[in-house]
Amino acid sequence: MDSTTSRRPDARFLVAHPAHFIALGFGAGLAPRAPGTAGTLAALAMYWLLALVLPPLAIAFLAVPLFFVGVWACGVAGRNLGVEDHGAFVWDEIVAFLPLAALASASIWLQALAFALFRLFDIWKPFPIRQFEARVKGGLGVMLDDLLAACYTYLVLVILVIAIHRLPMPA
């Protein structure tokens, strides 16, 4: 069977088409265990590299065009793999986490908290994430559930930061 139609992507599938390379997060999605976590780690590394040349706000806004690239790439890769939303597709984690890494850029601890919260919401898929995942198909469906997990993460981060800053300071 040709690797471009197999149900498990491999290195040949990764390099067979630019969309595959993108959807699989430059290879992070080939991780044998927890590819979503590997994709989120790749996003963190990508953020740190981009932060050498771009301010956090620019990196956050870079996620907008990258989202649409992901809709295309995940759609193509899903059709070629024969699996619409394969676990190896991690571009959605990368794109959704970039703005969170930028938001939390003031502290490695905030980035770690954002990472943990994002993975929690991406795995847990609270309402309405699971419903969107079931109803929205193709590349948009792949990208949308992680975008919503990022929104939940953002809300929790904001609430925590506000709550911490409102705590009385010790004398």
N, C-alpha and C positions, 0 to 999 in steps of 0.2 A: 504494500500500500504506500502511496506517495505521502511524504511527511506533511505536505500542505493540506492533506485531507484527514490526517489522523486525529484522534480525539485527545491526544496528549501532545502538546507542543514540545518541540525539542530545538536544538541549536539550528538544525536545517530549516525548520519552520521560521525561527526567529529572523534569519537573514534572507528568507525567500522573497520578502516584499517589505518595503519601507513601513507600511502600515503594521505589519507584524512586529517589527523592531520597536515601534512606538507603543503599540498596545501592550506588549510584554515588558514595557518599562526598561528598554535597553538591555534586557536579559534578567532583570530582577524577578520577573514573574516565573522564571524557570527554577526558582528556589524549590527544593524538594519538600520543604515544610514551611507553612505560613507565608505563602507568596504575598499576601496582602500586607503583612508586616514588613516583608522585604521591600515591597514597593513604597511603603511609607518611610522606611529608612532611606531609600533612594531619594525620596522627595526632600528629606532633611539634608542629605548630602548635597543635593542640587541647590537647595536654598543657600547653604553655606558657601558654595562656589559662586553662585550668582551674587551673593552679598559682598563679594570682593570687588564687584564692579557696579552694582546697582543698589539704590536705597531700598529699604523694606517695602515702601509703598509701590514702587515700580515692579518689584517681584510679585507682590499681591495682585496687581493689575495684569501682569503677564499671564496669570491663570485664565483670564477671559479668552484670549485667542487659543490658548492651549486646550481649553475645554472643547472648542469646536474641532480642533485637530483630533482630539480624542474621540469625538462622536464619529468622525470619518474613519480613523484608524481601527477603533474597536468594532465598528460595523463591518469593515473589510475583513479584519482578522477573524471575526465570528463567522462570517459567511464561508471563508476559506477553511476554517477549522471544522465547521459543521456544528459548532457549539456557540450559541449566541452570547453567553456571558460566562466564559470559562474563568476559573479561579486564577489562571495565569495572567489574565488581563489586569495589569496593575497601573496602567496609565491613569485610571480614575482615582486611585489613591494618591498618585503623585500630584496630579492637578488640584485635587481637593485639599491636600495638605499644604501646598506651597503658601497660600494666603495665611493659614494658621501659623506656620513657622515664622512668617513675616510679622504677624500680629504679636507673637510671643518672643520676638527677637531681642527684647531687652534683657532676657535672662535664659540661661540654659535650663534652669528649673521650670520656667514657664513653658519652654519648648518641650521638655519631657512630659509635663502635665498635659499639654495640647496633644502630644503623641499618644499618651495613654487614653485620654478621653476620646480621641478620634478613633482609635482601634476599638474601644468599647462600643461606641455608637455604630461603627461600621459592621461589627460582628453581631451586636444585639438587634439592630435595625428596628428601633421603636417606631410607633405610629407616626406618620404615614409612610415611612421609608419602605417597609416590606410591601405595602400595597402598591406603591409606585413601581417597585422592582418587579412585581408580578404583572403589572398592566402595561408599562412602557417598554417597548421592545427595541431591538437594534442597538446601535452605538449610543443613542441618546439614553436608553434604559441603563446601559452599562455605566455611563457617566453620572446619571442623575442620582442614584442612591448614595454615592459617595459625596456628592455635593450637599445632599441633605444631611448626611452624617457630619459634615464639616459645619453646617449651620447649627446643629445641636451643640457641637463642640464649642463654637464661637459663643453661643448664648451662655453656656456654663462657665466658660473662661471669663466673660465679662462680669457675670454675677459674682464669681469668686474674687476677682480683682477689686470690684467695687466694695464687696463685703470686707475684704482684708483692709482696704484703705480707710474704711469707716470705723475700724476697731480703734478704741482709744489707745494712744501711745503710752507706754509705761514711763513713769516719771524718773 
